[in-house]
Amino acid sequence: MDTRFVTTEKSMKRLRSKLAFQYALMTLLVFVVFELVFFHFYFQGLRASFDSSVISRASRLEVGVALHGRDFLSTFVEREEKSVLYQPGGELVMLLDGNGNPVLSVGKFKVTSLPMILASPFTVVATSLEGKKEEPVELRTYIEPIGDIASPTGYIVVGKSMESLKESIELVRFLGFVSLPSLLVVFWLVGYFLSGLTTRPLALYLSKLNRFTADVAHEMKTPLSRIRTLADVGLMKTAATSSDFRAVLERINESATQMIKLIDDLLEFARSSWHSLERTYTEVSDLSDVVRDVVESYRAEAEKKEIKIDMKLEPNLKVHVPDDKLRLIVGNLVDNAIKFNREGGRIFIEGFHSSGRCLLSVRDTGIGIPPEHLPHVFERFYKVDQARDRRVQGTGLGLALVKESVEEFGGTISVHSKLKEGSTFVVEIPTKRRGLR
């Protein structure tokens, strides 16, 4: 395997991992912020619910004492002391007289100082009577007046241990903290998957770029090697005649011309990439005139192989394509039809209107293209037959240039071919002006 492609693959994996880690950190940071906001309001809701239960408890006891007197509270104590009040972390219930002095206290808590705060819950520190050692316990407390609020006959005090509330809060915090590493892994996996989708076009582009660079180097090396070899042969022929040197120079010139053609095609590709920006051409060209001029320029090449070119062109085939671009398209198609045609073959060129489009058909009587190669003929440097390509000078970029140029102006190109019968290339270009892609 080519080390350049392995290096590119490793680089893309490192890039994916880096992007995934950054995505995971950013997502985790957002999650932590959301979690903090959520916990803030969640804990407020827990505290409000806790206060509501204390207030509700005090209100029910106040109603019972107001209707049935102190006996109600004694009955209540006898009924509840085994189920709730004496359970660890339970409640404290106190009955105060009108002056705020303790009359009755139920529960395993002792309060040494009780502020007379009405209308809202508050927190007091009590002492737990459970166990051998007295421990401070925070009670959420509410005082409910008995009877008339202006002149109450006494007060009901309900205090509820906050241990259960604190345990719930600590449990939620612990779960939130413990889940962070797991979430980081999950977010990283998601980020790795998403970064793979994001970097896939880039990886494909880099792979094509590496392959394109390798192909360019190979294609440029071939004519240079021929030039050097021919020059060495010429230098070794000490007794060569002028005709021998002329033959060598002609071959050197052919190789140099091939390399110049390759460089011209590469420059044209660079210009096509730059000109692919969104814009509109206003130049109008006549396809019929361009085809005639191009065919005339290739007439000598066709006559060398005794190829006859037949043209059937409708007049006034106007398209919004610059003249040089149109000549590039037609020239490459005609050039291929001549190079890959048989001796004494024919080329049929037709141009006509069809449904708001100009159609150009170039058909040759060459050896044709195998069906398995047809989907690839418009790829850069694609070789249908390596042996044939060595006999025929070409860069492997012509059809790729044609396809990109045609599509640049909203057109399409297709190919139909049969072995030993020939190939037909059909170009369709809209007649209306449109923006480039």
C-alpha positions in Angstrom: 0.0 0.0 0.0 1.2 3.5 -0.8 2.6 5.1 2.3 1.2 8.5 1.3 -2.4 7.1 1.6 -1.6 5.4 4.9 -0.2 8.7 6.3 -3.4 10.5 5.1 -5.6 7.8 6.7 -3.7 8.1 10.0 -3.9 11.9 9.9 -7.6 11.8 9.3 -8.1 9.4 12.2 -6.1 11.7 14.5 -8.2 14.6 13.2 -11.4 12.7 13.9 -10.2 11.8 17.5 -9.3 15.5 18.1 -12.6 16.8 16.8 -14.5 14.1 18.8 -12.7 15.1 22.0 -13.4 18.8 21.5 -17.0 18.0 20.7 -17.2 15.9 23.9 -15.7 18.6 26.0 -17.9 21.3 24.6 -21.0 19.1 24.9 -20.1 18.1 28.4 -19.5 21.7 29.4 -23.0 22.6 28.1 -24.4 19.7 29.9 -22.7 20.7 33.2 -24.1 24.2 32.9 -27.5 22.8 32.1 -27.2 20.4 35.0 -26.2 23.2 37.4 -29.2 25.2 36.3 -31.5 22.2 36.5 -30.2 21.2 40.0 -30.7 24.8 41.2 -34.4 24.8 40.3 -34.8 21.1 41.3 -33.4 21.7 44.8 -35.6 24.7 45.1 -38.6 22.6 44.2 -37.5 19.9 46.7 -37.2 22.5 49.5 -40.6 24.1 48.6 -42.2 20.6 48.6 -40.6 19.9 52.0 -41.8 23.2 53.4 -45.3 22.6 52.0 -45.5 19.2 53.9 -44.4 20.9 57.2 -47.0 23.7 56.7 -49.7 21.2 55.8 -48.9 19.1 58.9 -49.1 22.0 61.2 -52.4 23.3 59.7 -54.1 19.9 60.2 -52.9 19.7 63.8 -54.1 23.3 64.4 -57.6 22.5 63.1 -57.8 19.4 65.3 -56.7 21.2 68.5 -58.9 24.2 67.7 -62.0 21.9 67.4 -61.3 19.3 70.0 -58.9 20.9 72.4 -55.7 19.6 73.9 -57.2 16.0 74.1 -57.0 15.8 70.3 -53.2 16.2 70.4 -52.9 13.6 73.1 -54.9 11.2 71.1 -52.9 12.0 68.0 -49.7 11.3 69.9 -50.9 8.0 71.1 -51.8 7.0 67.5 -48.8 8.3 65.7 -45.9 7.9 68.2 -45.0 4.4 67.0 -45.4 5.0 63.3 -43.8 8.4 62.6 -42.8 10.6 65.5 -40.3 8.2 67.1 -38.7 7.1 63.9 -35.1 8.4 63.3 -35.3 11.5 61.1 -39.0 12.0 62.0 -40.9 15.0 63.3 -41.1 17.1 66.4 -44.5 18.4 67.4 -44.9 21.0 70.2 -47.9 22.7 71.8 -47.3 26.2 73.1 -49.6 28.3 75.2 -50.6 31.8 74.2 -47.4 33.2 75.6 -45.2 30.8 73.7 -44.3 28.6 76.6 -44.0 24.8 75.9 -47.0 22.8 77.1 -46.4 19.5 75.3 -43.5 18.1 73.2 -43.6 14.9 71.2 -40.6 13.5 69.4 -37.0 12.5 69.9 -35.7 16.0 69.5 -35.1 18.8 72.0 -35.1 22.5 71.0 -33.4 24.9 73.4 -34.2 28.1 71.5 -37.3 28.6 69.4 -37.8 31.9 67.7 -41.4 32.9 67.3 -41.5 33.4 63.5 -44.9 33.1 62.0 -46.2 32.8 58.4 -43.1 31.1 57.0 -41.0 28.0 57.6 -37.5 28.5 59.2 -34.6 26.3 60.2 -33.7 25.6 63.8 -31.0 23.4 65.3 -32.3 20.8 67.6 -30.7 18.0 69.5 -31.5 14.4 68.7 -32.3 12.2 71.7 -31.7 9.0 69.7 -28.5 7.1 70.8 -26.1 7.6 73.6 -24.6 10.8 72.1 -26.7 13.9 71.5 -26.2 15.1 67.9 -27.3 18.4 66.4 -30.0 18.1 63.8 -31.5 20.7 61.6 -35.3 20.9 61.7 -37.4 22.7 59.1 -40.0 24.3 61.4 -43.3 26.0 61.1 -45.4 27.7 63.8 -49.2 27.7 63.3 -51.4 29.9 65.6 -54.4 28.2 67.2 -57.6 30.1 66.8 -57.7 33.8 66.1 -54.4 35.0 64.6 -54.7 38.3 66.3 -55.1 36.7 69.8 -54.2 33.0 69.5 -54.9 30.7 72.4 -51.7 28.8 71.6 -49.4 27.6 68.9 -48.7 24.3 67.1 -45.1 23.8 66.2 -44.1 21.2 63.7 -40.5 20.6 63.0 -39.3 18.1 60.4 -35.8 16.7 60.2 -33.9 17.8 57.0 -31.8 14.7 56.9 -34.1 13.1 54.3 -34.0 16.3 52.2 -30.2 16.4 52.4 -29.8 12.8 51.5 -32.0 13.3 48.4 -29.9 16.3 47.4 -26.6 14.5 48.0 -27.8 11.5 46.1 -28.7 13.6 43.1 -25.4 15.4 43.2 -23.5 12.1 43.5 -25.3 10.6 40.6 -24.6 13.8 38.5 -20.9 13.7 39.4 -20.5 10.0 38.8 -22.3 10.2 35.4 -19.8 12.8 34.0 -17.1 10.3 33.0 -19.6 8.0 31.4 -21.2 11.0 29.6 -17.8 12.1 28.4 -17.2 8.7 26.8 -20.7 8.7 25.2 -20.2 12.2 23.9 -16.8 11.3 22.5 -18.3 8.3 20.7 -21.1 10.5 19.3 -18.5 13.2 18.4 -16.3 10.5 16.7 -19.2 9.4 14.6 -20.3 13.0 13.7 -16.7 14.0 13.0 -16.5 11.0 10.7 -19.4 12.3 8.7 -17.9 15.8 8.7 -14.4 14.7 7.6 -15.5 12.1 5.1 -15.6 14.6 2.2 -12.2 16.0 3.3 -10.7 12.5 3.5 -12.1 11.7 0.0 -10.7 15.0 -1.3 -7.2 14.4 0.2 -7.2 10.9 -1.1 -8.1 12.1 -4.6 -5.5 14.9 -4.3 -2.8 12.4 -3.4 -3.7 10.1 -6.2 -4.0 13.1 -8.6 -0.5 14.3 -7.5 0.9 10.8 -8.1 -0.7 10.6 -11.5 0.6 14.0 -12.5 4.1 13.1 -11.4 3.9 9.8 -13.4 2.5 11.5 -16.5 5.2 14.2 -16.4 8.0 11.7 -15.7 7.2 9.6 -18.8 7.9 12.3 -21.5 10.9 13.6 -19.5 12.4 10.1 -19.4 11.8 9.7 -23.1 13.5 13.1 -23.8 16.5 12.1 -21.7 16.7 8.6 -23.3 16.5 10.0 -26.8 19.1 12.7 -26.0 21.5 10.0 -24.7 20.9 7.9 -27.8 21.7 10.9 -30.0 24.9 11.6 -28.1 26.0 8.0 -28.4 25.6 8.0 -32.2 29.0 9.4 -33.1 28.6 8.4 -36.8 25.0 9.4 -37.1 23.7 11.3 -40.2 21.7 14.4 -40.1 18.5 12.3 -40.8 19.2 10.2 -37.7 19.5 13.3 -35.6 16.4 14.7 -37.2 14.4 11.6 -36.2 15.7 11.8 -32.6 14.8 15.5 -32.5 11.3 14.8 -33.8 10.7 12.3 -31.1 12.1 14.7 -28.5 9.8 17.3 -29.8 6.8 14.9 -29.6 7.6 14.1 -25.9 8.1 17.8 -25.1 4.8 18.6 -26.9 3.0 15.9 -24.8 4.4 17.4 -21.6 3.4 20.9 -22.6 -0.1 19.6 -23.4 -0.2 18.0 -19.9 0.8 21.3 -18.3 -1.7 23.2 -20.3 -4.5 20.8 -19.2 -3.4 21.1 -15.6 -3.5 24.9 -15.9 -6.9 24.7 -17.4 -8.0 22.6 -14.5 -6.7 25.2 -12.1 -8.6 27.9 -14.0 -11.8 25.8 -14.0 -11.6 25.4 -10.3 -11.2 29.1 -9.8 -13.9 30.0 -12.3 -16.3 27.6 -10.6 -17.3 30.5 -8.3 -20.9 31.7 -8.7 -21.2 34.2 -11.6 -22.8 34.6 -15.0 -21.2 34.8 -18.4 -22.8 37.1 -21.0 -20.7 36.0 -24.0 -22.6 34.2 -26.7 -20.9 31.7 -29.1 -22.2 30.0 -32.1 -21.6 26.2 -31.7 -21.8 25.6 -35.5 -19.0 28.1 -36.3 -16.8 26.7 -33.5 -17.2 23.1 -34.7 -16.3 24.1 -38.2 -13.2 26.0 -37.1 -12.1 23.2 -34.8 -12.6 20.5 -37.4 -10.6 22.5 -39.9 -7.7 22.8 -37.4 -7.7 19.0 -37.0 -8.1 18.3 -40.7 -4.4 17.5 -41.2 -4.4 15.1 -38.3 -7.4 13.3 -39.7 -5.9 13.1 -43.2 -2.8 11.4 -41.8 -5.0 8.4 -40.8 -7.3 8.8 -43.9 -10.2 9.6 -41.6 -13.2 11.3 -43.1 -15.2 13.8 -41.0 -18.9 14.3 -41.8 -20.7 17.3 -40.3 -24.4 18.0 -40.0 -25.0 21.2 -38.2 -28.1 23.4 -37.8 -27.5 27.1 -38.2 -27.6 29.6 -35.3 -26.7 27.2 -32.5 -26.2 30.0 -29.9 -25.1 29.1 -26.4 -23.9 31.3 -23.5 -20.5 29.8 -23.3 -17.2 31.6 -23.9 -15.6 30.8 -27.3 -12.4 29.4 -25.7 -14.4 27.1 -23.4 -16.5 25.9 -26.4 -13.3 25.3 -28.4 -11.8 23.3 -25.5 -14.9 21.1 -25.4 -15.2 20.5 -29.1 -11.5 20.2 -29.6 -11.0 17.4 -27.0 -13.9 15.4 -28.4 -12.6 15.7 -32.0 -9.1 15.0 -30.9 -10.1 11.8 -29.2 -12.3 10.7 -32.1 -9.2 11.0 -34.4 -6.6 9.5 -32.0 -8.7 6.5 -31.1 -10.1 5.8 -34.5 -9.0 3.2 -37.0 -7.1 3.9 -40.2 -9.6 5.0 -42.8 -12.3 5.4 -40.3 -15.0 8.1 -40.1 -16.3 10.7 -37.7 -19.8 12.0 -37.7 -20.5 15.3 -36.0 -24.1 16.6 -35.5 -25.4 19.7 -33.9 -29.1 20.7 -33.4 -31.6 22.2 -31.1 -33.8 20.1 -28.7 -36.1 21.4 -26.0 -34.3 24.6 -25.3 -30.9 23.0 -25.4 -28.1 22.7 -28.0 -27.0 19.1 -28.6 -23.6 18.1 -30.0 -22.9 14.5 -31.0 -19.4 13.2 -31.9 -19.4 9.6 -33.2 -16.4 7.7 -34.4 -15.8 4.3 -35.9 -13.0 3.3 -33.5 -12.5 0.2 -31.5 -15.0 1.3 -28.8 -14.8 1.2 -25.0 -15.5 -1.9 -22.9 -18.7 -1.6 -20.8 -16.8 -1.9 -17.5 -14.8 1.2 -18.3 -17.6 3.5 -19.4 -18.4 4.8 -15.9 -14.8 5.9 -15.5 -13.9 7.5 -18.8 -14.5 11.0 -17.4 -12.1 10.5 -14.4 -8.8 12.3 -14.4 -5.9 10.2 -15.8 -8.1 7.1 -16.2 -6.7 4.7 -18.8 -9.0 2.4 -20.6 -6.2 0.5 -22.3 -2.7 1.2 -21.0 -1.1 -0.4 -24.1 -3.2 1.7 -26.4 -2.4 4.9 -24.4 1.3 4.3 -24.9 0.9 4.2 -28.6 -1.3 7.3 -28.7 -0.1 10.5 -27.1 -2.5 11.8 -24.5 -2.6 13.1 -21.0 -5.7 11.3 -19.7 -7.2 14.7 -18.8 -9.1 15.6 -21.9 -12.5 14.1 -21.2 -12.3 15.1 -17.5 -11.8 18.7 -18.7 -14.7 18.4 -21.1 -17.0 17.1 -18.4 -16.1 19.8 -15.9 -16.4 22.5 -18.5 -19.8 21.3 -19.7 -21.2 21.0 -16.2 -19.8 24.4 -15.4 -22.4 25.9 -17.7 -25.3 23.6 -16.6 -24.8 21.1 -19.3 -24.4 17.3 -19.4 -22.2 14.9 -21.3 -22.8 11.2 -21.9 -21.1 8.4 -23.8 -22.4 5.3 -25.6 -20.0 2.8 -27.0 -19.8 -0.7 -28.5 -16.6 -2.7 -28.9 -15.3 -2.8 -32.5 -18.0 -0.4 -33.6 -17.0 3.0 -32.1 -18.1 5.5 -29.5 -20.5 8.4 -29.4 -20.2 11.4 -27.1 -23.3 13.6 -26.6 -23.0 17.1 -25.1 -26.1 19.1 -24.1 -25.8 22.8 -23.2 -28.8 25.1 -22.2 -29.4 27.9 -24.7 -30.6 30.2 -21.9 -28.0 32.2 -19.9 -27.6 30.9 -16.3 -25.2 31.3 -13.4 -22.3 29.0 -13.1 -22.1 26.3 -10.5 
